[in-house]
Amino acid sequence: MVYFLIIIILLVPIINYDLWGADSGKAFMSRLVLFVLIILAGFRFRVGSDTMVYMKEYENILSLDRIGLKYLFQF
């Protein structure tokens, strides 16, 4: 549901400036789009199922000081 709101926020400047050719308010809308995308990236914790899988896999990854050549070339 949140993504529909974000899509609508992104479609408004596309329609307004690209299709209709309006000139006023471009700076405000570009800052709004930038803000929305930053907020989306910042608050997406545990949004997708792949994020949880990556977090679990991260716990099993060896640190660089524990990896040797034998481990790197293991098939």
C-alpha positions in Angstrom: 0.0 0.0 0.0 2.9 2.3 0.8 4.3 1.7 -2.7 1.1 2.9 -4.4 1.5 6.2 -2.6 5.1 6.5 -3.7 4.2 5.6 -7.3 1.5 8.3 -7.3 4.0 10.9 -5.8 6.5 10.0 -8.6 3.8 10.0 -11.4 2.7 13.6 -10.6 5.9 15.3 -11.7 6.3 13.0 -14.6 2.8 13.9 -15.9 3.1 17.5 -15.0 6.6 18.3 -16.3 7.2 15.7 -19.0 3.8 15.3 -20.6 2.2 18.7 -20.0 5.4 20.8 -20.2 4.9 22.9 -17.0 7.8 24.9 -15.7 6.7 26.2 -12.3 7.6 24.2 -9.2 10.3 22.0 -10.7 12.8 22.6 -7.9 10.2 21.8 -5.2 9.0 18.6 -6.9 12.6 17.4 -7.6 13.4 17.9 -3.9 10.2 16.1 -2.9 11.0 13.1 -5.2 14.5 13.0 -3.7 13.2 13.1 -0.2 10.6 10.3 -0.9 13.3 8.1 -2.4 15.7 8.7 0.5 12.9 7.9 3.0 12.0 4.8 1.0 15.6 3.6 1.1 16.1 4.5 4.7 13.0 2.9 6.1 12.8 -0.3 4.1 14.0 -2.5 7.0 12.4 -5.9 6.8 10.2 -4.9 3.9 11.0 -7.6 1.4 11.5 -11.3 2.0 15.0 -11.2 0.5 16.2 -8.7 3.1 15.6 -11.3 5.9 17.4 -14.0 3.9 20.4 -11.7 3.4 20.4 -10.9 7.1 20.5 -14.6 8.1 23.2 -15.4 5.5 25.3 -12.5 6.8 25.6 -14.3 10.2 27.1 -17.4 8.5 29.8 -15.5 6.4 33.3 -15.8 7.6 35.3 -12.6 8.3 38.2 -11.8 6.0 40.8 -12.6 8.6 39.5 -16.2 8.9 39.3 -16.9 5.1 42.3 -18.7 3.7 43.3 -19.8 0.2 42.0 -23.3 0.8 38.5 -21.9 1.6 38.5 -19.6 -1.5 39.2 -22.3 -4.0 37.0 -24.9 -2.4 34.3 -26.3 -4.8 
